[in-house]
Amino acid sequence: MPDATPRLSHQQLMLMQTMAGPFLTTGKWPVWHYVLTELDRKGLDADELLKSLPYAGTRAVGRLSYGLAWYEYNGLSEEARPALTMAAGLHLTDLENLFHSLLRVVHYLVQRQTFARSSPDAVQRSYVEADEVARELPAMSTEFLQAVPGMLRIEPLLMRGAQGWYDKANGEQSWRYELHRSLLRFRGVSTLREYVTSQVEYVKQTNFEYGPGPRNTPGQLVLEGKGTSSHFVVREETAAEAELPPTVTPVAELKPYVNAGLRDELAAKQGKTKLNVDKLIALLHELDDNYSGGNAYSCHSMLRAVIDHVPPLLGHKSFEAAVNNYTWTRTDRKYMTRLLEFKTQADDVLHRQIRASADVITMHDLPQAAALNALLRVCIDQL
């Protein structure tokens, strides 16, 4: 399976952003009528764009598929609420941050399944309650936790455990998740990209195990798409194609942590400033290399090195002094405060000594890339 998808078109991204906006505000996906109307104003066909989004597997009845969106393939009513999957977080930054939080919930479910009790005499069902997740992950908002079951139900390996709302003894509404062995497929998965890859591989494996399905019959008509257009060429499937297992359209595209445009601007400053930027460029390259490789500890170390390296560009000796005394915009000050708080986390990576219990820091604990890019923007402007 290739490592990355072709880049999505601007129109496909507009569709996904239109769907994501209301969800990020209310925790509910918009009705399809809203999406249709919004894109009609822009001269775009929402139905065709939704169908053009990449997916893995096959959408034949009784078969498994996984892509950027979940919806009823055979007929989408205006009242329906299509949803974007965690794979969409690889293309939209706002969803990426949200789904990183959901991945933390998945990590907790994996941990609980790993240590779930069993009996030699009977099957024992184990559950994780919503209030338990709230205690273990106190940074999660109430609104986010309420949306968790709905988000899990559209992820192939996770949908079977998410149970509907039910009335607890005290009369309050809540949810629970039934633990199961499929969760262990995510053991060791630390990034959103690794998670999506696991889902795609599961879909590919499952479809192969249950046979090639009706499309792999010699002589069947095949539709070949032309880009994201609605025009197709109809031809007859060859005998050679009929021997192939179901194909997979990969859905993951890993974006760099450091904004590529800012890196280019910084490189253009080499040899033209009083301060030498060679080391800063090297640190950023190493940060991105480790980010693409999923090396959590190295990423924390490189980001900490960048933060400690740039204060002279801002007229200060330390990053703490720069955060507190440089004239930031209100938004940039919030970003810088996050980076300053991150130094404690980086200290944990660099200086915490070995212990009996497992470490808890992973790739998705890195601060959002927007904070570092905001810092670099200001630093480059000072050169």
ZAMARGU-4260 file (C-alpha; in steps of 0.2 Angstrom, whole numbers, plus 5000, padded with zeros to 4 digits):
<rodrens>
0) 5000/5000/5000 | 5007/5017/4995 | 5011/5029/5009 | 5001/5044/5004 | 4986/5049/4994
5) 4986/5061/4979 | 4983/5079/4986 | 4964/5082/4988 | 4957/5096/4976 | 4952/5113/4983
10) 4934/5108/4980 | 4935/5092/4990 | 4943/5102/5004 | 4928/5115/5003 | 4916/5101/5005
15) 4925/5093/5020 | 4926/5111/5028 | 4908/5114/5025 | 4904/5098/5034 | 4916/5100/5048
20) 4912/5118/5053 | 4895/5114/5062 | 4902/5099/5070 | 4916/5108/5078 | 4904/5120/5085
25) 4890/5109/5090 | 4896/5092/5090 | 4883/5087/5077 | 4886/5084/5059 | 4875/5095/5048
30) 4860/5089/5038 | 4865/5086/5020 | 4853/5099/5014 | 4864/5112/5023 | 4879/5106/5014
35) 4870/5105/4997 | 4864/5123/4999 | 4881/5130/5005 | 4890/5122/4990 | 4876/5127/4977
40) 4880/5145/4981 | 4898/5142/4976 | 4893/5133/4960 | 4899/5116/4967 | 4890/5099/4967
45) 4891/5092/4984 | 4884/5075/4979 | 4898/5072/4966 | 4911/5079/4978 | 4906/5067/4992
50) 4907/5052/4980 | 4924/5058/4974 | 4933/5057/4991 | 4945/5042/4992 | 4941/5026/5001
55) 4948/5009/5004 | 4939/4993/5001 | 4923/4991/4991 | 4906/4998/4994 | 4896/4983/4988
60) 4882/4977/4999 | 4889/4967/5014 | 4907/4972/5011 | 4918/4983/5021 | 4925/5000/5016
65) 4934/5015/5025 | 4937/5032/5018 | 4937/5051/5022 | 4918/5051/5024 | 4904/5040/5031
70) 4887/5040/5022 | 4873/5030/5014 | 4881/5025/4997 | 4865/5020/4989 | 4855/5035/4992
75) 4858/5051/5002 | 4842/5060/5008 | 4842/5079/5013 | 4839/5074/5031 | 4854/5063/5032
80) 4869/5068/5042 | 4885/5061/5033 | 4900/5062/5044 | 4919/5063/5042 | 4930/5049/5048
85) 4947/5051/5058 | 4955/5049/5041 | 4949/5066/5036 | 4960/5073/5050 | 4975/5070/5039
90) 4968/5084/5028 | 4960/5096/5039 | 4970/5104/5053 | 4954/5108/5064 | 4949/5090/5063
95) 4966/5084/5066 | 4967/5092/5083 | 4950/5085/5087 | 4954/5067/5081 | 4971/5068/5091
100) 4960/5069/5106 | 4949/5055/5100 | 4965/5045/5098 | 4969/5047/5116 | 4952/5039/5120
105) 4957/5025/5109 | 4973/5023/5118 | 4964/5022/5135 | 4952/5008/5128 | 4967/4998/5122
110) 4975/5000/5139 | 4959/4994/5147 | 4957/4979/5135 | 4975/4974/5138 | 4972/4972/5156
115) 4954/4966/5156 | 4950/4951/5167 | 4945/4934/5160 | 4938/4918/5167 | 4941/4900/5163
120) 4923/4896/5166 | 4913/4910/5157 | 4915/4924/5145 | 4917/4940/5155 | 4911/4957/5147
125) 4921/4972/5151 | 4915/4990/5149 | 4922/5007/5150 | 4910/5020/5156 | 4909/5038/5150
130) 4913/5045/5167 | 4928/5034/5169 | 4935/5042/5153 | 4931/5059/5160 | 4941/5055/5175
135) 4956/5048/5166 | 4956/5062/5153 | 4951/5077/5163 | 4956/5089/5149 | 4942/5083/5138
140) 4927/5094/5137 | 4909/5088/5141 | 4904/5092/5124 | 4918/5081/5116 | 4915/5066/5127
145) 4896/5067/5123 | 4901/5066/5104 | 4914/5051/5107 | 4901/5037/5104 | 4895/5044/5087
150) 4913/5046/5081 | 4918/5029/5086 | 4903/5021/5077 | 4909/5025/5060 | 4927/5018/5062
155) 4927/5000/5056 | 4938/4992/5070 | 4929/5002/5084 | 4911/5003/5079 | 4906/4986/5087
160) 4909/4992/5105 | 4901/5009/5105 | 4884/5007/5114 | 4869/5020/5113 | 4864/5032/5126
165) 4855/5023/5141 | 4848/5029/5157 | 4859/5026/5172 | 4852/5022/5190 | 4853/5040/5194
170) 4843/5046/5179 | 4857/5054/5170 | 4861/5050/5152 | 4878/5043/5147 | 4886/5030/5137
175) 4898/5015/5138 | 4910/5005/5127 | 4911/4986/5127 | 4929/4981/5126 | 4934/4968/5113
180) 4950/4960/5106 | 4950/4971/5090 | 4956/4986/5100 | 4973/4977/5101 | 4976/4981/5083
185) 4980/4999/5089 | 4993/4994/5102 | 5008/5004/5098 | 4999/5016/5087 | 5004/5033/5092
190) 5000/5045/5077 | 4984/5048/5068 | 4992/5042/5052 | 4997/5026/5060 | 4979/5024/5066
195) 4972/5027/5048 | 4984/5015/5041 | 4979/5001/5053 | 4960/5004/5048 | 4965/5003/5029
200) 4975/4987/5032 | 4960/4979/5042 | 4948/4984/5028 | 4960/4976/5015 | 4963/4960/5025
205) 4944/4958/5029 | 4939/4960/5011 | 4952/4948/5005 | 4948/4935/5018 | 4929/4935/5013
210) 4933/4933/4994 | 4935/4945/4980 | 4916/4948/4979 | 4905/4951/4964 | 4917/4964/4955
215) 4930/4950/4951 | 4920/4941/4938 | 4928/4941/4921 | 4918/4951/4908 | 4910/4963/4921
220) 4909/4981/4917 | 4921/4992/4925 | 4919/5011/4928 | 4935/5021/4927 | 4934/5038/4934
225) 4942/5053/4927 | 4950/5063/4941 | 4936/5070/4952 | 4924/5072/4937 | 4908/5063/4936
230) 4912/5057/4918 | 4917/5038/4917 | 4923/5026/4903 | 4914/5010/4903 | 4924/4995/4898
235) 4925/4976/4901 | 4935/4968/4915 | 4949/4957/4909 | 4952/4939/4915 | 4969/4946/4923
240) 4960/4959/4933 | 4948/4946/4939 | 4962/4937/4948 | 4967/4952/4958 | 4962/4955/4976
245) 4951/4970/4980 | 4961/4986/4977 | 4964/4999/4991 | 4964/5018/4988 | 4975/5024/5002
250) 4968/5039/5012 | 4983/5045/5022 | 4994/5060/5018 | 5006/5065/5031 | 5009/5084/5031
255) 5025/5092/5038 | 5025/5099/5055 | 5035/5114/5050 | 5026/5126/5037 | 5036/5123/5020
260) 5034/5141/5015 | 5042/5147/5031 | 5056/5135/5029 | 5059/5141/5012 | 5059/5159/5018
265) 5072/5155/5031 | 5083/5146/5019 | 5083/5162/5008 | 5090/5172/5023 | 5106/5161/5024
270) 5121/5172/5023 | 5111/5188/5022 | 5109/5191/5041 | 5120/5196/5056 | 5114/5180/5065
275) 5118/5163/5057 | 5102/5153/5054 | 5111/5137/5048 | 5108/5128/5065 | 5090/5134/5065
280) 5087/5127/5048 | 5095/5110/5053 | 5085/5109/5068 | 5069/5112/5058 | 5074/5099/5045
285) 5077/5086/5059 | 5061/5090/5068 | 5051/5086/5052 | 5061/5071/5048 | 5057/5064/5065
290) 5039/5069/5063 | 5037/5060/5047 | 5045/5045/5055 | 5034/5045/5071 | 5048/5047/5083
295) 5040/5055/5098 | 5055/5058/5109 | 5066/5065/5095 | 5052/5077/5090 | 5050/5083/5108
300) 5069/5086/5109 | 5070/5095/5093 | 5056/5106/5096 | 5063/5110/5113 | 5080/5114/5105
305) 5071/5126/5093 | 5062/5135/5107 | 5079/5138/5116 | 5088/5143/5100 | 5078/5158/5094
310) 5077/5170/5109 | 5091/5181/5102 | 5081/5185/5087 | 5067/5192/5098 | 5080/5202/5108
315) 5080/5191/5124 | 5092/5178/5132 | 5078/5165/5136 | 5062/5160/5129 | 5053/5164/5145
320) 5059/5182/5144 | 5054/5183/5126 | 5036/5177/5130 | 5034/5189/5144 | 5042/5204/5136
325) 5041/5204/5117 | 5027/5213/5110 | 5016/5199/5103 | 4999/5200/5095 | 4985/5193/5106
330) 4984/5177/5096 | 5003/5175/5095 | 5004/5177/5114 | 4993/5163/5117 | 5003/5152/5105
335) 5019/5157/5114 | 5011/5153/5131 | 5008/5135/5124 | 5026/5133/5118 | 5032/5139/5135
340) 5021/5127/5144 | 5027/5113/5132 | 5045/5115/5139 | 5040/5106/5155 | 5034/5091/5144
345) 5050/5092/5134 | 5059/5091/5151 | 5049/5076/5155 | 5056/5067/5139 | 5074/5073/5141
350) 5076/5071/5160 | 5064/5058/5167 | 5074/5043/5173 | 5069/5025/5169 | 5055/5018/5180
355) 5044/5002/5182 | 5029/5009/5174 | 5027/5013/5155 | 5029/5031/5148 | 5014/5041/5143
360) 5021/5053/5131 | 5017/5050/5112 | 5017/5059/5096 | 5000/5067/5098 | 5006/5076/5114
365) 5016/5088/5103 | 5008/5106/5103 | 4999/5110/5087 | 5010/5115/5073 | 5002/5132/5072
370) 5011/5138/5088 | 5028/5134/5081 | 5024/5141/5064 | 5018/5157/5073 | 5035/5158/5082
375) 5045/5156/5066 | 5034/5169/5057 | 5039/5182/5070 | 5057/5176/5070 | 5059/5177/5051
380) 5052/5195/5051 | 5065/5200/5063 | 5079/5194/5052
</rodrens>
